[in-house]
Amino acid sequence: MKFELKTENENYSKSLHNIFKTISILAIVIVFCNVSLKLAIISRNYQIEYSCRLLTVEKSTSNFKKLSKISKLKSKQKIWELCRGVVK
């Protein structure tokens, strides 16, 4: 007849493994969210710079509308001030 004793070390190691796995997954999600936010900011800045360069070459209403949507500025004067700062 065999007699076995189960120790609680197994339970602790399993729970520790689950906690570590959960923390790792959360860390990965946070890193990916941070990267996506940074890429969105870079993309928006690139779009503003590109649209400002287009506006300096061709002063059309469509370029003003694009910049107005991207930068959320409504007046043409503020858009021109933004573009002067970006194109320099």
C-alpha positions as CSV (number, residue, x, y, z in Angstrom):
1,M,0.0,0.0,0.0
2,K,1.4,3.4,-1.0
3,F,0.9,6.5,1.1
4,E,1.4,9.9,-0.5
5,L,1.3,13.3,1.0
6,K,0.5,16.3,-1.1
7,T,2.4,19.4,-0.1
8,E,1.1,22.9,-0.5
9,N,4.2,23.9,-2.5
10,E,2.4,22.8,-5.6
11,N,-0.5,25.1,-4.9
12,Y,1.8,28.0,-4.2
13,S,3.8,27.5,-7.3
14,K,0.6,27.3,-9.5
15,S,-0.8,30.5,-8.0
16,L,2.5,32.2,-8.3
17,H,2.7,31.2,-11.9
18,N,-0.8,32.5,-12.6
19,I,-0.1,35.8,-11.0
20,F,3.1,36.1,-13.0
21,K,1.3,35.3,-16.2
22,T,-1.4,37.8,-15.5
23,I,1.1,40.6,-14.7
24,S,3.1,39.8,-17.8
25,I,0.0,40.0,-20.0
26,L,-1.0,43.3,-18.5
27,A,2.5,44.7,-19.0
28,I,2.5,43.6,-22.7
29,V,-1.0,45.2,-23.2
30,I,0.2,48.5,-21.6
31,V,3.4,48.6,-23.7
32,F,1.4,48.0,-26.9
33,C,-1.1,50.7,-26.0
34,N,1.7,53.1,-25.3
35,V,3.4,52.4,-28.6
36,S,0.1,52.9,-30.5
37,L,-0.5,56.2,-28.8
38,K,3.0,57.4,-29.7
39,L,2.6,56.3,-33.3
40,A,-0.7,58.2,-33.5
41,I,1.1,61.4,-32.2
42,I,3.9,60.9,-34.7
43,S,1.5,60.3,-37.6
44,R,-0.6,63.4,-36.7
45,N,2.5,65.6,-36.5
46,Y,3.7,64.3,-39.9
47,Q,0.3,65.0,-41.4
48,I,0.3,68.6,-40.0
49,E,3.9,69.2,-41.4
50,Y,3.0,67.7,-44.8
51,S,-0.2,69.7,-45.0
52,C,1.6,72.9,-44.0
53,R,4.1,72.4,-46.8
54,L,1.3,71.9,-49.3
55,L,-0.4,75.0,-48.0
56,T,2.8,77.1,-48.6
57,V,2.9,75.9,-52.2
58,E,-0.8,75.9,-53.0
59,K,-3.1,78.1,-51.0
60,S,-6.4,76.2,-51.6
61,T,-9.4,75.8,-49.4
62,S,-9.1,72.0,-49.4
63,N,-5.7,72.4,-47.7
64,F,-7.2,74.7,-45.1
65,K,-10.0,72.2,-44.5
66,K,-7.5,69.3,-44.0
67,L,-5.4,71.3,-41.6
68,S,-8.5,72.5,-39.8
69,K,-9.6,68.9,-39.2
70,I,-6.1,67.7,-38.2
71,S,-5.2,70.6,-35.9
72,K,-8.7,71.4,-34.7
73,L,-8.1,75.1,-35.5
74,K,-11.0,77.0,-37.1
75,S,-9.5,80.4,-38.2
76,K,-7.2,80.8,-41.1
77,Q,-5.0,83.1,-39.2
78,K,-4.3,80.5,-36.5
79,I,-3.6,77.9,-39.2
80,W,-1.1,80.3,-40.9
81,E,0.6,80.9,-37.5
82,L,0.8,77.1,-37.0
83,C,2.3,76.6,-40.4
84,R,4.9,79.3,-40.0
85,G,6.1,77.6,-36.9
86,V,6.1,74.1,-38.5
87,V,7.8,75.0,-41.8
88,K,10.7,77.0,-40.3
